Amino acid sequence: MELILIRHAQPAWAEPDGTAVNDPGLTDLGRLQAQTIAARLATLSYDGPTELLVSTARRARQTAEPIAEAMGLEATHHDWIHEIRLPPDWEGTPAQEVGRRLRDARARPRDQWWIGLGQGSESFRDFHERVTTGLEGALAERDVTRHPDDPEHLWSVPEHAGRLVIVAHAGTNSVVLSHLLGIAPQPWEWERFASNHASFTILDTTPIASGSIWSLQLFSGVAHIADEVEVTK
């Protein structure tokens, strides 16, 4: 089975008046980035069914639109793929103030990282549980499950398992990577696997022992982005 994780293209985190947006769409540059990754994905051949799963966030849905068209796929939208949710009162706050809060939050002790960014935000514990439960559920629907002989390390992967293209976020993709590669979670996952906007990461299953493991083939690939289209974090 092949899993392609797409990080959404550049979002417009601030309105023209400088206020923050919790669920932004793409910038003009972001739309160009989305077009470039769609063109690249359309060239990748695969012997088997391909499905397109997309976060419910606007920036992910807009990134997925040209991908769906280029690959001839119908996108399905899933809440478990959504990024960790920010405090609702950040909406409409000056973007500079939100930036300051995020910078200050980086200096928190590790135990405080687990509990979220403020009133009404999603804790990392809840975020991790939402993503990993949704991921394993999506895989199980395609008959990809933990191996009964060694469920901590091995997976059962049928021959008919196809390819999943998931348009998501830095945090979501980082949790998926850690979980499938068997790495213990940290509340700063997106810093451990820091990916570029409109990049793609590829995992594949490899037969090992009596089952299969997930193998990282490519991380945060941006070679598809042309010289005239800026790469952004």
C-alpha positions as CSV (number, residue, x, y, z in Angstrom):
1,M,0.0,0.0,0.0
2,E,1.2,3.5,-0.8
3,L,0.3,6.6,1.3
4,I,1.0,10.1,0.0
5,L,0.7,12.9,2.5
6,I,0.2,16.3,1.1
7,R,0.6,19.5,3.2
8,H,-1.8,22.2,2.1
9,A,-0.5,25.1,0.1
10,Q,0.3,28.6,1.6
11,P,-2.8,29.9,3.5
12,A,-3.8,33.5,4.1
13,W,-3.6,33.6,7.9
14,A,-4.5,37.3,8.1
15,E,-7.3,39.4,6.6
16,P,-6.2,42.6,4.6
17,D,-6.9,44.6,7.8
18,G,-4.3,42.5,9.7
19,T,-6.7,40.4,11.8
20,A,-6.2,36.6,12.2
21,V,-8.2,33.9,10.5
22,N,-8.6,30.5,12.1
23,D,-9.8,28.7,9.0
24,P,-8.1,30.5,6.1
25,G,-8.2,29.9,2.4
26,L,-5.2,30.0,0.1
27,T,-3.1,33.0,-0.9
28,D,-2.5,33.7,-4.6
29,L,0.9,32.0,-4.2
30,G,-0.8,29.1,-2.5
31,R,-3.1,28.5,-5.4
32,L,0.0,28.4,-7.7
33,Q,1.6,25.9,-5.3
34,A,-1.5,23.7,-5.4
35,Q,-1.5,23.7,-9.2
36,T,2.1,22.6,-9.3
37,I,1.6,19.7,-6.9
38,A,-1.5,18.6,-8.8
39,A,0.5,18.5,-12.1
40,R,3.2,16.4,-10.4
41,L,0.8,13.9,-8.8
42,A,-0.9,13.4,-12.2
43,T,2.3,12.1,-13.6
44,L,2.8,9.4,-10.8
45,S,1.7,6.0,-12.1
46,Y,0.3,3.4,-9.7
47,D,-0.9,-0.1,-10.3
48,G,-4.0,-0.2,-8.2
49,P,-6.9,2.0,-7.0
50,T,-6.2,5.5,-5.8
51,E,-8.4,7.5,-3.4
52,L,-8.3,11.1,-2.3
53,L,-9.0,12.0,1.4
54,V,-9.0,15.6,2.4
55,S,-9.2,17.6,5.6
56,T,-12.3,19.6,6.2
57,A,-10.2,22.9,6.6
58,R,-10.6,25.4,3.8
59,R,-6.9,25.6,3.0
60,A,-6.8,21.8,2.5
61,R,-10.0,21.7,0.5
62,Q,-8.8,24.4,-1.9
63,T,-5.4,22.6,-2.2
64,A,-7.2,19.4,-3.1
65,E,-9.4,20.9,-5.8
66,P,-6.8,21.0,-8.6
67,I,-5.4,17.6,-7.4
68,A,-8.8,16.0,-7.7
69,E,-9.3,17.4,-11.2
70,A,-5.8,16.5,-12.4
71,M,-6.0,12.9,-11.1
72,G,-9.6,12.3,-12.0
73,L,-10.6,11.6,-8.4
74,E,-13.5,12.5,-6.2
75,A,-12.4,13.9,-2.9
76,T,-13.9,12.8,0.4
77,H,-13.6,15.1,3.4
78,H,-12.8,13.8,6.9
79,D,-12.7,15.7,10.2
80,W,-10.0,13.4,11.6
81,I,-7.5,14.8,9.1
82,H,-8.1,18.5,10.3
83,E,-5.2,20.3,12.0
84,I,-5.1,20.7,15.8
85,R,-7.8,23.3,16.5
86,L,-6.8,26.8,17.7
87,P,-8.5,28.9,20.4
88,P,-11.7,30.2,18.9
89,D,-11.1,33.7,20.3
90,W,-8.0,34.1,18.1
91,E,-10.4,34.7,15.2
92,G,-10.3,38.5,14.5
93,T,-7.4,39.1,16.9
94,P,-4.5,41.1,15.4
95,A,-2.3,38.7,13.5
96,Q,0.8,40.1,15.2
97,E,-0.7,39.3,18.6
98,V,-1.4,35.7,17.5
99,G,2.2,35.4,16.3
100,R,3.4,36.7,19.6
101,R,1.3,34.1,21.5
102,L,2.6,31.3,19.3
103,R,6.3,32.4,19.8
104,D,5.7,32.6,23.6
105,A,4.1,29.2,23.6
106,R,7.2,27.6,22.2
107,A,9.0,28.2,25.5
108,R,6.5,26.3,27.6
109,P,7.6,23.2,29.6
110,R,6.9,19.9,27.9
111,D,4.0,19.0,30.2
112,Q,2.2,22.2,29.2
113,W,2.6,21.5,25.5
114,W,0.2,18.6,25.9
115,I,-2.8,20.7,27.0
116,G,-3.3,23.1,24.1
117,L,-2.8,26.7,23.3
118,G,-5.6,28.4,25.3
119,Q,-9.3,28.4,26.2
120,G,-11.3,26.3,23.8
121,S,-8.3,25.0,21.9
122,E,-7.8,21.3,21.2
123,S,-5.2,19.6,23.4
124,F,-2.4,17.7,21.8
125,R,-3.6,14.5,23.6
126,D,-7.0,14.9,22.0
127,F,-5.6,15.8,18.6
128,H,-3.3,12.8,18.6
129,E,-6.1,10.5,19.6
130,R,-8.4,11.9,16.9
131,V,-5.8,11.6,14.1
132,T,-4.5,8.1,15.0
133,T,-8.0,6.7,15.6
134,G,-9.2,8.1,12.3
135,L,-6.1,6.9,10.5
136,E,-6.4,3.3,11.8
137,G,-10.1,3.3,11.0
138,A,-9.5,4.5,7.4
139,L,-6.8,1.8,6.9
140,A,-9.1,-0.9,8.4
141,E,-11.8,0.0,5.9
142,R,-9.2,-1.0,3.3
143,D,-8.3,-4.2,5.2
144,V,-5.0,-2.8,6.4
145,T,-4.8,-3.7,10.1
146,R,-2.4,-4.4,12.9
147,H,-0.8,-7.9,12.6
148,P,-2.2,-10.3,15.1
149,D,1.2,-11.9,15.8
150,D,3.0,-8.6,16.5
151,P,0.5,-5.7,16.6
152,E,3.0,-3.2,18.0
153,H,5.4,-3.5,15.0
154,L,3.8,-5.3,12.1
155,W,0.8,-4.7,9.8
156,S,-1.4,-7.0,7.8
157,V,-1.6,-5.6,4.3
158,P,-3.6,-7.4,1.6
159,E,-2.4,-7.5,-2.0
160,H,-5.4,-5.4,-3.2
161,A,-4.6,-2.5,-0.9
162,G,-4.3,0.6,-3.1
163,R,-3.0,4.1,-2.8
164,L,-4.3,6.8,-0.4
165,V,-3.6,10.5,-1.2
166,I,-4.3,12.6,1.9
167,V,-4.4,16.4,1.8
168,A,-3.8,17.5,5.3
169,H,-1.6,19.7,7.5
170,A,1.9,19.8,9.1
171,G,0.6,18.6,12.5
172,T,-1.7,15.9,11.1
173,N,1.0,14.5,8.7
174,S,3.6,14.5,11.5
175,V,1.3,12.5,13.8
176,V,0.6,10.0,10.9
177,L,4.3,9.7,10.3
178,S,5.2,9.1,13.9
179,H,2.3,6.6,14.4
180,L,3.0,4.5,11.3
181,L,6.8,4.5,11.9
182,G,6.4,3.5,15.5
183,I,7.9,6.6,17.0
184,A,6.6,7.7,20.5
185,P,4.4,10.8,20.2
186,Q,5.6,14.3,21.3
187,P,3.3,17.3,21.7
188,W,5.5,19.2,19.1
189,E,5.2,16.6,16.3
190,W,5.1,19.3,13.6
191,E,8.5,20.5,14.7
192,R,10.0,17.0,14.5
193,F,8.7,16.5,11.0
194,A,8.6,20.1,9.6
195,S,7.3,20.1,6.1
196,N,6.9,22.7,3.4
197,H,3.6,24.0,2.0
198,A,2.4,22.0,-1.0
199,S,5.0,19.3,-0.3
200,F,4.4,15.6,-0.5
201,T,5.6,12.8,1.7
202,I,5.4,9.1,0.6
203,L,5.2,6.0,2.8
204,D,4.9,2.5,1.4
205,T,4.4,-0.9,3.1
206,T,7.3,-3.4,2.9
207,P,6.9,-7.1,3.6
208,I,8.9,-8.0,6.7
209,A,8.8,-11.2,8.9
210,S,5.2,-12.5,8.8
211,G,3.7,-9.1,8.0
212,S,4.6,-5.7,6.7
213,I,6.0,-2.4,8.0
214,W,5.6,1.2,6.9
215,S,8.6,2.6,5.2
216,L,9.3,6.3,4.6
217,Q,10.2,6.8,0.9
218,L,10.2,10.6,0.6
219,F,9.7,13.4,3.1
220,S,8.5,17.0,2.2
221,G,9.3,16.7,-1.5
222,V,9.1,20.1,-3.3
223,A,11.1,19.3,-6.5
224,H,7.8,19.7,-8.4
225,I,7.6,23.4,-7.6
226,A,9.0,25.4,-10.5
227,D,11.7,28.1,-10.0
228,E,9.1,30.9,-10.4
229,V,6.9,29.4,-7.6
230,E,8.2,30.1,-4.2
231,V,8.6,27.3,-1.6
232,T,7.2,28.3,1.8
233,K,7.0,26.9,5.3
